[in-house]
Amino acid sequence: MAMTRRRFGQMGTMSVAAMGLRGLPVMGQAGGGQRKIGYAVIGLGEIASHFMPGVRGSQHCQITAVVSGHRDKAEQIVAEYNVPTSSIYSYEDFDKIRDNKTVDAVYVALPNSMHAEYTVRAAKAGKHVLCEKPMAVSVKECEQMIAACRSANVKLMIAYRLHYEPVTKKAIELVRSGAIGQVEVMESSFGFNSKPGVWRLNRKLAGGGPLCDVGIYSLNAMRYMTGEEPSEFKAYCSVIDKDGRFTEVEENCSWTMQFPSGILASCATSYGANLPGFFKVHGPKGWVSMEPAFSYDNLKLEARYGGGNGAKPEEFSMDSDYKDPAQFGWEADHMAECILNGTEPATSGQEGLKDMRYIAQIYKSAGRTDLVV
């Protein structure tokens, strides 16, 4: 029987709350009447252009300051979000943000190599931090970020937006419920053909290539689908296009992971080819698949499981019924709820640190010890 998202909701079966999936909170749990959390956006590039509209559509957040090296662009943004020009900061005078009482938290939307610096500076200014992934460009930097936020008694959350996305949460629920039986093998990929000259191809700014940028989606998905941590890695990196784009970072990366239970996962990422952002989880009773799995909207979940003894297997499908930038609003709201309620973010700095450690192991296995360490 094919089951749509609406029909599933009406039946009310297998709720996330009943499953007790740790690290996957239900959206909108903050109490009514609470004040809105003010965000200062650090960096006004592409990812910030999704985050800010997401905040505008959120329940518990608002934009109250911006940090940019381009004053004219910053002035356009604050006018759009009804923020006073006195709440525009440059990178040089950023530390003055400590005196801005309208700012509770910062959103770090900078190139990877700048995440650690501005997380530490924000923490010293007494501001909570929502930082984009990858968390940093080294394990050491991640540890410094965690220590700085702990010392300042502020919260640190890494922007793994899909942990707060309903279709993804349903996929996790199906897998962990045992619907397909014990997971045996998994596969995932994500990649695109990168334009030349972008900061992502600069090792100093990015730390690494597609593994850090989009491969991290596959890595993180394999972890949250099983609830296990990988124990062994085998990896390969390659550069095929000799057009000057990949003198500092890898063009392609493929790796396998083994988990303590014996589950095997195979993943690939690329800056030279358009790889579908997908994952598929296989078990003896069926499979669960998402494609697209990592985009800002239009996500699609399909599953087939059960059957046996002459019975027809069950089929399940669920499509996202929202548009970009809803995912960004949900993650911003989760951080706000944590600030308002005094709870720890589900995707804390520890989550980012784990992925960075695994990325370092993947690069080491592939012989690219010049990249993230």
Buried (B, 14 or more C-beta within 10 A) or exposed (E): EEBEBEEBEEEEEBEBEEBEBEBBBEBEEBEEEBEBBBBBBBBBEEBBBBBBBBBBBBBBBBBBBBBBEEEEBBBEBBEEBEBEEEBBBEBEEBEEBBEBEBBBBBBBBBBBBBBBBBBBBBBBBBBBBBBBBBBBBBBEBBBBBBBBBEEBEBBBBBBBBBBBBBBBBBBBBBBBBEBBBEBBBBBBBBBBEBEEEEEBBBBEBBBBBBBBBBBBBBBBBBBBBBBBEBEEBEBBBEBEBEEEBBEBBBBBBBBBBBBEEEBBBBBBBBBBBEBEBBBBBBBEBBBBBBBBBBBBBEBBBBBBBBEEEEEEEBBBBBEBEBEEBBBBBBBBBBBBBBBBEEEEBBBBBBBBBBBBBBBBBBBBBBEBEEBBB
